Amino acid sequence: MASHNTGSPGSRRHLITGAGLAAGVAIFGPSAPASAEEPATAEPALVVVKPSGKTTGADDSANIAAALALTSGLPGVEVHLAPGDFYINTPIVLGSNKRLFGAGAQATRINQVGTGHGIVLKPEGALNYVTVSGLSVVGNGSAGSCGIYFAPYSGVATRAEFGGLSNITIEDSVAKGWGDCGVVLVGAMASRITRVQATENGGNGFYVTFARWDGDSSVVSAATSLAFEACYARENGKNGYELDTVSYSTLNACAADCGRIGTRGYALFNCNAVTLTSCGAEEFVTEGFLFQVCTSCAVHGAYTWQGKSVGIHIGTRTTYQTIGGAVQHSPAAGTTNFIKSEAGTSAVVWGVSRPATTGASTNTFLGKVTNLDGSA
């Protein structure tokens, strides 16, 4: 990423100014060549926004919208939010090829003082190559509000225009205090969510599901090829992670700390070939990991601590489930099962470890389970 030089004498970068720029918005232009022999670079410009210092939400909302508008037709141009508290009364709206950066989740905070979501996508057809990085989006608990809500526009006129979402990147950010979910992805594919925290939200921490076209409910954009890496869901009102109709995707080194508030650490419904590796669930109320109507999903190195009821639940119509190297540590009072499978399900299990386990926490296998090493 280019340095943020402000255009001092002799600088290779210069500040572009002009009439019509919103207060607190500045554009930093591309490098000028050092000599006639050196060509100008294709380094993208930066649009930098500073907090207005006003808490009504109107000023910061307008400044951020103006900054994003300045990048229209300029792929690769980044909007950077300076350190400090921004206040918005309407959602920040991103389109394809938009890149919104903060100075770090503890430095740049976007506070929603209205009733809408924090960051959303434009109401248009296929959307792709959208990045959100290095910021916190903080809600005020308004009913139905989500921190980052990325969904394709389903009101397009033709089936061909309904293209879903792709190449979405959300990284190094926090979504906190929203009435509903922290982060929502609808019909997304080929996308990555890395080092993101969803904390103290009323619904799910992270929610991923499919999209339908309004013109024909049979036209579905599935959620596929997603990678969650080192994400953290903490003390959300529902599930840490809920995946509905997601295929060939991964969750790696993720954590769900329910704080005895959230229902489940991870809940997968109608998923295919989704793998969880080295993921943990703590202080959940009903299940640490639930797989319901899933096929060929896997959980490797799962860890549960101080959870109630069931650690890993192989729910109705789940087949070809794989559980390897799962650890149950210190289940809370009221825990009935570490692993439970329902009738009509099938699974392969090995390498189950239960240190510091007391009480009647057992495994109950009502479905077909192949226990490769007898550990379960």
Helices and strands as residue ranges (DSSP letters): E 15-16, E 25-28, E 46-49, H 58-70, E 78-81, E 84-88, E 92-94, E 99-101, E 108-112, E 119-121, E 127-133, E 136-138, E 148-150, G 159-161, E 165-171, E 174-176, E 183-186, E 188-194, E 197-199, E 206-209, E 211-213, E 216-221, E 223-229, E 232-234, E 239-244, E 246-252, E 255-257, E 264-269, E 272-277, E 280-282, E 287-292, E 298-300, E 303-305, E 310-314, E 321-324, E 327-329, E 337-341, E 346-350, E 362-365, E 368-371
